[in-house]
Amino acid sequence: MLALLKKKIDRQKLVAVCADEDGIMLARVSRPAGQPPILDLCEFHSTASISVQGADVAQLSKSLGLDRNPCVTTLSLGAYALLFVEAPDVKPAELRAAIRWRVKDLIDFHIDDAVIDVFEVPNQKATGKNAMMYAVVTRSNTVRQQVDLLAGAGLNLDVIDIPELALRNISSLLPEDVAGVALLYLSRRNGLIVLTRQGTLYLSRRLEAGLEQLGGSLDDAEPKLDRIVVEIQRSLDYYESHFLQPAITNVVITPLPEPLKGTPEYLAEQLGISVRGMDINSMIDVDPPLSPDVQARCLLAIGAALRQEGMEL
C-alpha cells in the first residue's frame, strides 16, 4: 500500500495488459472530452510459454512505463461463465449474495470458490417477464493468478474485465451501434457474437470455431461459416423478441490477421443483411496506422483500454 501511494499515477490514460497462450497484448488509451479516443500504444509480444509471462510483463512494464497508468486486464474465454439469470428483487447491498444462490447450481465448482460480478440489461419490462441480468462467475484462484501476475510485474491493476465487455467498448464506436449492431469476433481457436445498441451489451454467444477451423479458403470455410450464420440468426431473433428492440440489420466482422476473401459477402447473402469488416484505424486516433494483424492480435486489449465504467471482479 505504501509503495502504491508513492507512485504518481496518470489516470488520464488506461493501459490494458492481456495474455493468452501465444503472448501478451498491450494497449494504452486516453479519451479526451469531445474527441475520438487516442491509442498511443498497441503491441503484441510473443512469449515462449505461459510460465514466463510474469517476467515478460515485468520487463515490458519497466521499459514502456506501464506502471504510470491504471491497468485493466481480461479473463480468457473459458475461464469464466457469463450467465443470464433472473434479477432478484432485493436491495442493492444484498444483490451479490442473492445472485450467489441463483448461480450455485449452474456452475461446475463450489460456490464458495466463486468470484461473482453482475451487470444489468435495460429494456426488459415491456416483455411481461421477470427482469434478467448477467452474472460473471469465475474461480477465485483464476482471479488471484491474474492479480499476482500483474501486481507482481509492478502494474496498478484496477479491473479484471471480460472479452464481451471489451468488444462492447469497441462496438460502441461503430456508427451502426446507434441502431444496433452484431459484432463477430474470431480468434485463433474460438469466437464471440456480441449484440450491442447505443453502448449497451444485450446479448453474447460463444463460438467453438475459430480461424484455425475455418481453413484457408472460402470453400473450406463454408461449412463452419454456415454454423456461424445459424448462431448469428438465433442471436438476432432472440434480441428482437426478448428485448423488444428493432431488428439489427448490420454485422461487423472484427479485424482478421489474414483476410478470408468472400466471407462478408457470403454471410450477407446467407443472413440477408449488411456485413462488413472493421478497421480500428477509422474509429480511433492512432499513428502510425495499425496493420490488420496487429489489430486482430491486440483487439481485446484495445477494447479493454477503452473501458469507462467502474464494474470490476
N, C-alpha and C positions, 0 to 999 in steps of 0.2 A: 504493500500500500504506500509506504513512504517513498519508494522508488518511483511509483507512478505519479505521485504528487510533484516530484521534481521535474518531470518532463513537461515541456511546452507543447501541447497538442493543438494542431491546426484542424479545427472542426469545420472549416470551410470545404474540406475535401474528405472523401471517404475512399479508403483503399479496400479492395476485395482480394483475398488470397484463397484460392480454391484448389484442391488437389484431387487427382484421380490416379488410376493405375499407370497412366502414361507420363504424368508430370504435374507441374504446378502452373496454374494460370493466374496472372496478376492484372488488375485494372485499378486505376485511380481516377475518380470523377469529382468535379466541382459543379455546382448548379447555380450560377449567377442569376439573380432575380430578373425575369423577363427575357432571358436569353436561353439558347439551346444548351444542354449540358456540355461540359468540356471534359474530354478524355485526354489526359496528359501522360498516361502510362498504360500500355497494353502489351503484355509479353507472355509467351508460353515457354517454359523451361522443362525439357525432358529430364527425367530422373532415372537412375539405374534401377532403383527398386523403391517400394513404399517405405522400407525400413530406414532409408537415409533421407527421407523427405524433411524431417525436422531440421537436420543440419543444413540442407539446401535452403530451406525457408529462412533460417537464421542468417545465412550468408547473403541472401537476396535482400532481406530486411536491412541489413547493415549497409550494403552497397548502394541501395536505392532510397534509403531514408524512409522506409515504410513505417517505422516506429513513430514518426512525427504526425501520423493521422490516425483517427479511429479506424478500426478494422471490422469487416464483416466477412463471413465465410458461408458456404452452403454445405448441407449434408449431401451425400451422394445418393442417387436413385437406388432404392433397395435397402437403404439404411434406416428408413422410417416408413410409417404408414400415414397416408392422408385419408382420413375417414370423414364421410358426410353423415353427420348424426343429428338427431333431433335436439334442438336447443332447450335445455332445462329452464323451467320457469323459476329462477332463483335470483337472489341479489348478486350483483357483480362480484362481490368478495367471495361468494360461495360457488362461483361458476366452475373453476378448475376442479374442485372437489366433486361437484356433481358430474362433470364430464368424465372423471376417472371411473365412476360407476357405470357410465354409459359404454365406455370402450373396453372395459376389462375382459369381456368375453369375445371381443373382436380382434384381439392380438394373440400372438403365439408365445408370449412370455409373461411372467408375473407382473401385475400392475405395480407392485412395489419397486420394480426395476425400471419403471417407465418415467420419462420426462414428457410432459404434455403442454402444448400451447394451442390456442384457438383463434380463429378469426371468423367474422360474420359475413354473410352474403345478403345483400339487400333485395327488395322487390319480391318477397315471397308471400306476403299476407293475402294478396289477391287470389292465390290459388285455393284458398279454403283449407289448406293443410297446415299442420304444425310447422312452425319455422324451423329451418335446419341451419347448421353451422359446420364449419370444418374444424376437425381436431387433428393436429400433427402429433404423432406419437413415435417416440424413438427410445432406445435403451439408454439408461443413464451413463453406462460406460462408453457408449458412442459419443455422447456429448463431452464426457471427460477427456477422451482421447483427442478430440478436436481442440478443446481448451488447452490441454497440456502441450500439444504440438505448436500452437500459435503463440500462446503466452510464453512458452519456453524459448521461442525464437525472438522474444522481445517485442511482439506486436501488442497493440492495445485493442484486444478483441471486445467488441461491443455486442455483436449479434451473431447468432447462428441461424441462417435462413434455410429455405428450401428452394429447389430449382423452379418449381411452379411460380413462386412469387418473384424470383429473379427474371423469369420470362415475362411475367405480367408487367414488370417495370419497363421492359423493352417494348412490349406491345402497346403500352400506353402512349408511346411516342409516335406511333403509326397514325396517319390520317384516317385509316379505316376504323380505328378504335372508337371514334366518335359514335358510329352507328353499331359497332360490334364487329369483332374480328376473331377468326380462328387461326392460331399460330401453330405451325407444325415444326417441331424441333426434332432433329435426328442427330444423335451422337453415333459413335462407332458401333456400340452394341445394343442400344435401345433408343427410346424416344418418348416424346410427350406431345399431346394435343392440348392446347390451352385456349380457352374461350374467355375473352375479356370484352368489357364495354366501359368506356369512359374511366379507365384506370382501375376497374374492379375485376377481380378474378371470380368468374362464375362457376367454371367447370374445368376439370382437367382429366385426362385419360392417359394412362401409361401404355406405351407400345413395347412389345417384346422384340420387335425387329429394329435393327439399326442399319447403318450404312454398310457394314460388313455383309449383312444378309441380303441387301438389295442387289449386290453384284455390280458389274462394271458397265452394263448397258441397259437401255430401257427394256429390251426383250427379256433380259434376265430378271429385271426388277418387277415386271408387271404382276406376277402372282402375289408378291409381297405388297406391292402398291395397292392391289385390289383389297387386301385386308385393311390397309390404312384407310382406304376410301370408306369401307364399312364403318370403321371406328369414328371417322370424322362425321359421317352422316348420322350415326347414332348420337354423337355428342350434340350436333346441331339440332336434331329433333328434340332431345331432352331439354336443351337450353330453351328452346322456343315454347315447349309445353309446360315445363315446370316453373320457369321464371317469368312466363308470360311476356317475353321480350319479342321485339320484331325479329324476323328471320335474319340470320347472318348470311351475307352474300359475298364475303371475301375471305379467302385463305391466303396467309402469307407464310412462305417457307423460310426458315432461318438459314443463314449462310452455310454452305457446304464446302468442305475443303477442296473438292473437285466437283464441278457441275455434272449432274446426271441429266444429260440432254433429253429434252422432251418431257421431263417429269411434270412441270407446271401445266403444260398443255394436256397431258394425259389425265391429271387429276381434275382439271377444269372440265374436260369432256365427260368424265365419269360422274362428277358432282353437279354439273350444270351451273356452276357459279365461278366467279373470278378467282384465279390462283396466280400468284406472282412470287418472285424471290425477294429477299431482303438484302439491302446494303446498308450497313451501320454508318458508313461514311456520309450518307444523305440524311441521317437522323440526329447526329451529334457533331460537335465541333472537335475534329481530330486532325492533327497534322504531324507527320505525313499520313496520307490515307492508309487504311488497313487493307491488306490483301484478304481475299476470301478465306484462305487457310487460317490466318491469324484470327479473323472474325469467328470462324467456326470453332477453333480450339479455345478461344477465350470468352465465348458468348455468355456463359453463366457468370463469369467473374464481372463482365461488363454490366450485366443485369443486376447482380448483387450490389455493385458500387453505385448504381442508380437509386438505391433504396432511399425512401424518405420517412416512412412511418416508424413507430417505435416498438412494435411487437418483437419479442425475442424468445428463444427457447431457454 
